[in-house]
Amino acid sequence: MNVLENLKLIGVSTLLVVGLAACDKPGPAESAGKKLDQAVDQTGNKIADTADKTAVKLGEEGNKAAVGIDDAEIAAKVKAAIFAEPGLKTLQISVDTVKGVVTLSGSVDTQQNSDSARALAGAVSGVHEVDNRLMIKPNK
């Protein structure tokens, strides 16, 4: 090898060393890229958190709606059962249902009719409890 070739080899080696050293130092584009990556990650995390919270809220609202529908269905079934009973259908009985608890109010003419209305309401699927507030008012 002659001197000229040695100088070329040293020059190329120096350029490689300088180039590799420069790669270790982040430039403006690399810094911007890292910041952009971090911002995207943070935004993705926030979106995921918001989606999770929204899903939980929708689930809760769905459960509330289902309870409302179930209560309306229970009340309708109780009213139908009372109306189907020959001795009760002409009486003034109101039915209210909240979370499976049926409240009977109004008036009946005998204790037997009050007990019958309570038993009919309690036999309906989904009824957890019957609050019998029926007043006994004998017919005149």
Z-matrix of the N, CA and C atoms (Angstrom, degrees):
N
C 1 1.422
C 2 1.522 1 108.66
N 3 1.275 2 112.90 1 138.58
C 4 1.456 3 115.55 2 179.78
C 5 1.522 4 109.67 3 -99.45
N 6 1.268 5 115.76 4 178.92
C 7 1.469 6 122.73 5 -174.61
C 8 1.527 7 110.39 6 -65.28
N 9 1.311 8 116.53 7 -39.63
C 10 1.458 9 120.58 8 -178.86
C 11 1.532 10 110.67 9 -63.33
N 12 1.321 11 116.57 10 -42.37
C 13 1.454 12 120.23 11 178.97
C 14 1.529 13 110.82 12 -67.00
N 15 1.334 14 116.44 13 -37.00
C 16 1.466 15 120.18 14 177.51
C 17 1.531 16 110.85 15 -63.54
N 18 1.333 17 116.00 16 -40.84
C 19 1.463 18 120.33 17 179.63
C 20 1.533 19 110.79 18 -65.84
N 21 1.341 20 115.87 19 -39.78
C 22 1.471 21 119.46 20 177.98
C 23 1.528 22 110.02 21 -63.62
N 24 1.326 23 116.76 22 -43.27
C 25 1.461 24 121.70 23 -179.54
C 26 1.534 25 110.50 24 -63.75
N 27 1.316 26 116.58 25 -41.26
C 28 1.474 27 121.03 26 178.60
C 29 1.527 28 109.67 27 -66.42
N 30 1.340 29 117.07 28 -42.11
C 31 1.468 30 121.28 29 179.49
C 32 1.517 31 112.13 30 -62.94
N 33 1.318 32 116.53 31 -45.56
C 34 1.473 33 120.45 32 179.17
C 35 1.529 34 109.93 33 -64.54
N 36 1.329 35 116.49 34 -42.20
C 37 1.466 36 120.40 35 179.36
C 38 1.521 37 110.81 36 -62.03
N 39 1.312 38 116.35 37 -41.44
C 40 1.463 39 121.03 38 179.85
C 41 1.531 40 110.36 39 -63.62
N 42 1.325 41 116.22 40 -43.48
C 43 1.455 42 120.03 41 179.02
C 44 1.540 43 111.27 42 -61.99
N 45 1.321 44 116.31 43 -40.08
C 46 1.458 45 120.17 44 178.72
C 47 1.524 46 111.42 45 -64.44
N 48 1.330 47 116.09 46 -43.21
C 49 1.465 48 120.45 47 -179.94
C 50 1.526 49 109.94 48 -64.10
N 51 1.329 50 116.97 49 -44.17
C 52 1.469 51 120.87 50 179.51
C 53 1.524 52 110.01 51 -64.89
N 54 1.329 53 116.65 52 -42.07
C 55 1.468 54 120.76 53 179.25
C 56 1.517 55 112.00 54 -62.51
N 57 1.340 56 116.92 55 -42.84
C 58 1.458 57 120.50 56 178.86
C 59 1.522 58 111.51 57 -66.68
N 60 1.316 59 116.20 58 -38.49
C 61 1.463 60 120.41 59 178.54
C 62 1.523 61 110.00 60 -64.77
N 63 1.310 62 117.63 61 -37.26
C 64 1.461 63 121.67 62 -179.77
C 65 1.528 64 110.67 63 -67.83
N 66 1.330 65 117.04 64 -30.42
C 67 1.470 66 120.32 65 179.73
C 68 1.527 67 111.20 66 -66.96
N 69 1.344 68 118.15 67 -28.76
C 70 1.456 69 121.26 68 179.61
C 71 1.523 70 112.18 69 -71.61
N 72 1.322 71 117.55 70 -24.84
C 73 1.461 72 121.56 71 -178.56
C 74 1.527 73 108.94 72 -93.39
N 75 1.343 74 116.99 73 121.32
C 76 1.455 75 118.50 74 -179.51
C 77 1.532 76 110.69 75 -70.17
N 78 1.296 77 114.30 76 135.06
C 79 1.455 78 120.96 77 176.68
C 80 1.511 79 109.68 78 -92.56
N 81 1.330 80 117.97 79 178.47
C 82 1.469 81 120.86 80 -178.68
C 83 1.537 82 112.72 81 -59.00
N 84 1.322 83 117.33 82 -38.15
C 85 1.466 84 120.03 83 -179.19
C 86 1.525 85 110.89 84 -67.53
N 87 1.330 86 116.76 85 -40.20
C 88 1.459 87 120.19 86 179.67
C 89 1.527 88 111.10 87 -68.26
N 90 1.343 89 116.69 88 -39.87
C 91 1.464 90 120.47 89 177.30
C 92 1.522 91 110.25 90 -63.24
N 93 1.308 92 116.56 91 -43.60
C 94 1.462 93 120.54 92 178.76
C 95 1.521 94 110.43 93 -63.75
N 96 1.318 95 116.73 94 -40.08
C 97 1.464 96 120.60 95 178.76
C 98 1.511 97 111.93 96 -62.82
N 99 1.354 98 116.05 97 -42.43
C 100 1.460 99 120.00 98 179.00
C 101 1.535 100 110.80 99 -64.30
N 102 1.346 101 116.00 100 -42.93
C 103 1.463 102 120.23 101 179.36
C 104 1.532 103 110.69 102 -63.03
N 105 1.322 104 115.52 103 -40.13
C 106 1.455 105 120.15 104 178.71
C 107 1.527 106 110.35 105 -64.84
N 108 1.340 107 117.02 106 -42.64
C 109 1.465 108 121.04 107 177.45
C 110 1.531 109 111.09 108 -60.45
N 111 1.342 110 116.21 109 -42.78
C 112 1.456 111 120.34 110 179.09
C 113 1.533 112 110.84 111 -64.12
N 114 1.318 113 116.55 112 -42.50
C 115 1.468 114 120.44 113 179.66
C 116 1.526 115 110.63 114 -63.53
N 117 1.320 116 116.66 115 -41.36
C 118 1.467 117 120.61 116 178.73
C 119 1.525 118 109.88 117 -64.14
N 120 1.336 119 117.41 118 -43.25
C 121 1.461 120 120.91 119 178.61
C 122 1.533 121 110.89 120 -61.02
N 123 1.336 122 117.06 121 -44.96
C 124 1.460 123 121.02 122 -179.51
C 125 1.527 124 110.88 123 -64.57
N 126 1.318 125 116.31 124 -42.43
C 127 1.461 126 120.11 125 178.60
C 128 1.522 127 110.55 126 -63.98
N 129 1.324 128 116.25 127 -42.65
C 130 1.465 129 120.02 128 177.64
C 131 1.516 130 111.68 129 -60.62
N 132 1.325 131 116.75 130 -41.19
C 133 1.466 132 120.67 131 178.58
C 134 1.534 133 110.82 132 -64.59
N 135 1.349 134 115.98 133 -41.97
C 136 1.464 135 119.61 134 179.77
C 137 1.525 136 110.64 135 -64.91
N 138 1.323 137 116.86 136 -40.77
C 139 1.465 138 120.49 137 178.75
C 140 1.521 139 110.06 138 -64.28
N 141 1.322 140 116.73 139 -42.43
C 142 1.467 141 120.59 140 178.97
C 143 1.528 142 110.93 141 -62.58
N 144 1.357 143 116.91 142 -43.31
C 145 1.460 144 120.50 143 178.55
C 146 1.530 145 110.89 144 -62.61
N 147 1.328 146 115.88 145 -44.35
C 148 1.461 147 120.22 146 179.56
C 149 1.520 148 110.84 147 -63.44
N 150 1.320 149 116.99 148 -41.53
C 151 1.465 150 120.83 149 178.47
C 152 1.526 151 110.62 150 -62.64
N 153 1.335 152 116.82 151 -41.48
C 154 1.464 153 120.22 152 178.61
C 155 1.531 154 111.02 153 -62.77
N 156 1.340 155 115.92 154 -45.03
C 157 1.461 156 120.20 155 179.88
C 158 1.521 157 110.95 156 -64.09
N 159 1.330 158 116.51 157 -39.99
C 160 1.461 159 121.02 158 178.78
C 161 1.513 160 110.90 159 -64.44
N 162 1.326 161 116.71 160 -41.87
C 163 1.471 162 120.53 161 179.28
C 164 1.522 163 110.67 162 -62.48
N 165 1.329 164 117.08 163 -41.43
C 166 1.462 165 120.74 164 179.13
C 167 1.531 166 109.51 165 -63.99
N 168 1.334 167 116.56 166 -45.25
C 169 1.468 168 121.41 167 -179.05
C 170 1.526 169 110.88 168 -62.44
N 171 1.341 170 116.24 169 -43.68
C 172 1.462 171 119.89 170 178.78
C 173 1.525 172 110.94 171 -63.38
N 174 1.332 173 115.93 172 -38.74
C 175 1.460 174 119.72 173 177.26
C 176 1.518 175 111.70 174 -62.35
N 177 1.334 176 116.47 175 -42.03
C 178 1.461 177 120.68 176 178.78
C 179 1.527 178 110.51 177 -64.64
N 180 1.334 179 116.80 178 -44.92
C 181 1.458 180 120.42 179 179.85
C 182 1.525 181 110.61 180 -65.00
N 183 1.325 182 116.27 181 -37.92
C 184 1.464 183 120.21 182 177.51
C 185 1.514 184 111.24 183 -62.91
N 186 1.327 185 116.25 184 -40.46
C 187 1.468 186 120.21 185 177.99
C 188 1.528 187 110.61 186 -64.28
N 189 1.346 188 116.59 187 -41.02
C 190 1.465 189 120.10 188 178.06
C 191 1.524 190 110.37 189 -62.73
N 192 1.328 191 116.96 190 -43.04
C 193 1.460 192 120.76 191 179.48
C 194 1.524 193 110.35 192 -63.89
N 195 1.331 194 116.29 193 -40.56
C 196 1.466 195 120.20 194 179.66
C 197 1.522 196 110.30 195 -63.77
N 198 1.332 197 117.85 196 -39.52
C 199 1.460 198 121.11 197 178.29
C 200 1.520 199 109.33 198 -64.41
N 201 1.352 200 117.49 199 -41.91
C 202 1.461 201 121.22 200 178.52
C 203 1.514 202 111.86 201 -61.40
N 204 1.316 203 116.79 202 -42.97
C 205 1.465 204 120.98 203 178.51
C 206 1.515 205 109.94 204 -66.70
N 207 1.322 206 117.30 205 -44.15
C 208 1.463 207 120.98 206 179.24
C 209 1.522 208 110.40 207 -60.43
N 210 1.337 209 117.94 208 -43.79
C 211 1.457 210 121.66 209 -179.95
C 212 1.523 211 110.89 210 -62.55
N 213 1.330 212 116.67 211 -42.47
C 214 1.469 213 119.94 212 178.73
C 215 1.522 214 110.31 213 -64.81
N 216 1.313 215 116.13 214 -39.67
C 217 1.471 216 120.73 215 178.93
C 218 1.528 217 110.40 216 -66.18
N 219 1.310 218 116.98 217 -42.49
C 220 1.468 219 121.44 218 178.84
C 221 1.528 220 109.61 219 -62.31
N 222 1.325 221 116.55 220 -47.08
C 223 1.467 222 120.26 221 -179.29
C 224 1.528 223 110.43 222 -60.18
N 225 1.321 224 117.30 223 -41.82
C 226 1.469 225 120.85 224 179.14
C 227 1.528 226 110.72 225 -63.53
N 228 1.324 227 116.95 226 -41.34
C 229 1.474 228 119.98 227 179.40
C 230 1.525 229 111.31 228 -65.96
N 231 1.341 230 116.49 229 -40.05
C 232 1.462 231 120.06 230 179.02
C 233 1.532 232 109.60 231 -64.86
N 234 1.339 233 117.09 232 -44.83
C 235 1.465 234 120.71 233 178.53
C 236 1.527 235 110.98 234 -60.27
N 237 1.338 236 115.80 235 -42.20
C 238 1.473 237 119.77 236 179.15
C 239 1.526 238 110.98 237 -63.74
N 240 1.325 239 116.97 238 -41.29
C 241 1.465 240 120.47 239 179.68
C 242 1.526 241 110.90 240 -64.28
N 243 1.323 242 116.23 241 -42.01
C 244 1.471 243 120.07 242 179.65
C 245 1.529 244 110.10 243 -67.73
N 246 1.328 245 116.81 244 -43.08
C 247 1.465 246 120.50 245 -179.22
C 248 1.531 247 111.41 246 -65.51
N 249 1.331 248 116.77 247 -31.39
C 250 1.465 249 120.47 248 -179.65
C 251 1.529 250 112.42 249 -73.85
N 252 1.299 251 116.93 250 -18.25
C 253 1.474 252 121.25 251 -179.82
C 254 1.539 253 108.13 252 -81.65
N 255 1.331 254 117.24 253 117.54
C 256 1.470 255 120.36 254 -173.58
C 257 1.538 256 114.70 255 -53.83
N 258 1.295 257 119.42 256 -40.25
C 259 1.469 258 121.10 257 -177.32
C 260 1.520 259 113.76 258 -77.31
N 261 1.321 260 118.08 259 -13.97
C 262 1.468 261 120.89 260 -175.10
C 263 1.524 262 114.29 261 -106.73
N 264 1.321 263 117.35 262 -20.67
C 265 1.463 264 119.13 263 -169.79
C 266 1.527 265 113.60 264 -64.93
N 267 1.296 266 118.63 265 -23.95
C 268 1.461 267 119.66 266 -179.70
C 269 1.527 268 112.70 267 -92.02
N 270 1.331 269 117.41 268 -2.85
C 271 1.461 270 121.07 269 -177.56
C 272 1.522 271 111.42 270 -86.32
N 273 1.306 272 115.37 271 159.99
C 274 1.462 273 122.40 272 -179.72
C 275 1.529 274 109.85 273 -89.75
N 276 1.346 275 115.96 274 89.81
C 277 1.461 276 120.55 275 -179.59
C 278 1.518 277 108.68 276 -122.57
N 279 1.330 278 116.14 277 124.36
C 280 1.465 279 121.69 278 176.00
C 281 1.516 280 108.52 279 -103.20
N 282 1.337 281 115.16 280 145.52
C 283 1.462 282 121.18 281 -178.39
C 284 1.521 283 108.22 282 -124.47
N 285 1.330 284 115.51 283 127.33
C 286 1.460 285 121.30 284 176.15
C 287 1.531 286 106.97 285 -128.90
N 288 1.333 287 115.89 286 136.34
C 289 1.468 288 119.27 287 -178.65
C 290 1.520 289 109.80 288 -129.22
N 291 1.335 290 115.79 289 129.33
C 292 1.460 291 122.30 290 176.56
C 293 1.526 292 107.77 291 -135.68
N 294 1.336 293 115.28 292 116.33
C 295 1.462 294 122.28 293 179.56
C 296 1.528 295 112.45 294 52.59
N 297 1.322 296 115.67 295 41.63
C 298 1.454 297 120.44 296 176.15
C 299 1.516 298 115.03 297 82.85
N 300 1.334 299 117.22 298 0.06
C 301 1.467 300 120.89 299 177.29
C 302 1.529 301 107.31 300 -98.77
N 303 1.327 302 116.09 301 116.81
C 304 1.463 303 122.38 302 -177.89
C 305 1.517 304 108.71 303 -95.05
N 306 1.333 305 115.78 304 129.08
C 307 1.457 306 121.40 305 175.47
C 308 1.524 307 108.05 306 -111.27
N 309 1.314 308 115.39 307 121.70
C 310 1.460 309 121.74 308 176.45
C 311 1.518 310 107.93 309 -99.71
N 312 1.314 311 116.77 310 129.31
C 313 1.459 312 119.92 311 177.54
C 314 1.522 313 108.40 312 -138.85
N 315 1.316 314 115.05 313 165.10
C 316 1.462 315 120.50 314 -177.17
C 317 1.515 316 109.42 315 118.81
N 318 1.326 317 114.71 316 -152.70
C 319 1.465 318 117.73 317 -176.59
C 320 1.520 319 111.06 318 -134.71
N 321 1.327 320 113.86 319 149.14
C 322 1.466 321 122.78 320 174.72
C 323 1.525 322 106.81 321 -131.48
N 324 1.332 323 115.60 322 164.44
C 325 1.460 324 117.89 323 -176.50
C 326 1.527 325 114.63 324 -93.56
N 327 1.366 326 117.13 325 -14.32
C 328 1.477 327 119.26 326 179.24
C 329 1.533 328 110.03 327 -144.50
N 330 1.319 329 114.72 328 160.82
C 331 1.463 330 119.92 329 174.99
C 332 1.517 331 110.22 330 -64.56
N 333 1.328 332 116.90 331 -34.05
C 334 1.464 333 121.36 332 178.86
C 335 1.537 334 110.52 333 -61.22
N 336 1.325 335 117.57 334 -41.91
C 337 1.471 336 120.44 335 178.16
C 338 1.527 337 111.05 336 -67.38
N 339 1.318 338 117.23 337 -35.70
C 340 1.466 339 120.82 338 176.83
C 341 1.525 340 110.09 339 -63.88
N 342 1.333 341 115.45 340 -46.07
C 343 1.459 342 120.67 341 179.39
C 344 1.535 343 111.08 342 -64.56
N 345 1.322 344 116.04 343 -38.64
C 346 1.458 345 121.18 344 179.69
C 347 1.534 346 110.59 345 -64.81
N 348 1.329 347 116.97 346 -43.82
C 349 1.472 348 121.22 347 178.81
C 350 1.529 349 110.15 348 -62.99
N 351 1.310 350 115.78 349 -41.26
C 352 1.474 351 120.39 350 178.26
C 353 1.530 352 110.16 351 -62.86
N 354 1.307 353 117.60 352 -45.40
C 355 1.466 354 121.48 353 -179.05
C 356 1.534 355 110.90 354 -64.62
N 357 1.328 356 116.85 355 -41.89
C 358 1.471 357 120.21 356 178.63
C 359 1.526 358 110.82 357 -62.35
N 360 1.327 359 116.35 358 -43.46
C 361 1.468 360 120.31 359 179.89
C 362 1.525 361 110.36 360 -64.53
N 363 1.315 362 117.27 361 -43.05
C 364 1.462 363 121.23 362 -179.16
C 365 1.517 364 113.83 363 -66.17
N 366 1.335 365 116.85 364 -22.20
C 367 1.464 366 120.94 365 -178.07
C 368 1.535 367 112.66 366 -83.72
N 369 1.322 368 117.13 367 -10.20
C 370 1.471 369 120.64 368 -178.59
C 371 1.523 370 109.46 369 -75.55
N 372 1.322 371 115.53 370 135.26
C 373 1.466 372 121.69 371 179.23
C 374 1.526 373 110.81 372 -60.41
N 375 1.321 374 116.32 373 132.24
C 376 1.467 375 121.24 374 178.38
C 377 1.516 376 113.50 375 98.50
N 378 1.335 377 117.34 376 -12.07
C 379 1.467 378 120.86 377 178.65
C 380 1.526 379 108.23 378 -79.38
N 381 1.328 380 115.45 379 123.14
C 382 1.469 381 120.94 380 179.29
C 383 1.528 382 111.36 381 -93.76
N 384 1.335 383 114.53 382 -30.46
C 385 1.464 384 119.25 383 -175.11
C 386 1.527 385 107.88 384 -158.48
N 387 1.332 386 116.46 385 150.90
C 388 1.462 387 121.50 386 175.72
C 389 1.520 388 108.18 387 -121.73
N 390 1.331 389 115.97 388 123.72
C 391 1.458 390 122.65 389 175.62
C 392 1.528 391 106.03 390 -102.81
N 393 1.322 392 115.48 391 100.99
C 394 1.463 393 121.10 392 -175.20
C 395 1.528 394 109.35 393 -89.04
N 396 1.328 395 116.04 394 105.95
C 397 1.471 396 121.51 395 178.48
C 398 1.523 397 110.53 396 -111.74
N 399 1.311 398 116.84 397 24.32
C 400 1.465 399 120.41 398 -179.83
C 401 1.526 400 110.64 399 -69.94
N 402 1.323 401 114.74 400 135.67
C 403 1.460 402 121.57 401 178.27
C 404 1.528 403 107.96 402 -96.71
N 405 1.319 404 115.68 403 141.14
C 406 1.474 405 119.54 404 178.70
C 407 1.523 406 107.43 405 -95.68
N 408 1.354 407 113.52 406 116.72
C 409 1.459 408 120.85 407 178.23
C 410 1.519 409 107.58 408 -129.05
N 411 1.328 410 116.63 409 100.01
C 412 1.481 411 119.03 410 -178.73
C 413 1.529 412 111.12 411 -59.59
N 414 1.335 413 114.09 412 145.74
C 415 1.476 414 119.87 413 176.34
C 416 1.525 415 109.63 414 -67.38
N 417 1.301 416 115.01 415 145.21
C 418 1.476 417 118.82 416 -179.81
C 419 1.484 418 110.63 417 -93.95
